[in-house]
Amino acid sequence: MLGIHEMWLFILSGVLLNITPGPDSVYVIGRSMQMGWRGGAAAALGISCGCFFHVAAAAIGLSALLMASSTAFSILKLVGAAYLVVTGLQMLWSRPALASAIDEPVRSSLRRVFFQGVFTNALNPKVALFFLAFLPQFVAADSSHKPLAFLTLGLIFIFTGTLWCLVLAAFAAKAAHRLRSSDGAIAWVNRALGGLFIYLGIRVAMLETR
């Protein structure tokens, strides 16, 4: 169908990639510890929306443009790196506020967590190049429906990844219930997340096209 082959292998590979610990998993766990299930779910859904951006880009050829054009790649790389570093610094400087961030998470806080997840993923050129390299392996070279095939595979990958992140959010929120009652614990979570974002920003800034 649509030139897609070895669907079972794609799903298995996608699940294994999704459950491999990485920045997305750490971000979901961190937000779950800070804000409970709703914070972790907002982070998971934001990351999934960011992934959809890359899937759509791969389907219409923008990912190929990033790989072919060093200028386009550099611009996205620097924008993404700057966003990650600034976000990380904000987390390092933030102070815990249990009343608003834990007991009764306000809509604006959840919205901020969601969009951080979106932009963290969408502005990472490494994710774009990953989808460009991964998805074509399961689509026939002579398929006349490549864009639709890429979109279908990408949505399957996002679906399994979202389920995994939601499971992580549920377990992390439950396990961290006691930690969330402490301002000191929240402060350390903020520092860990802030440091992670700054590290990812530096890594993104150092990426090179191949």
Disulfide bonds with the S-S distance in Angstrom:
none
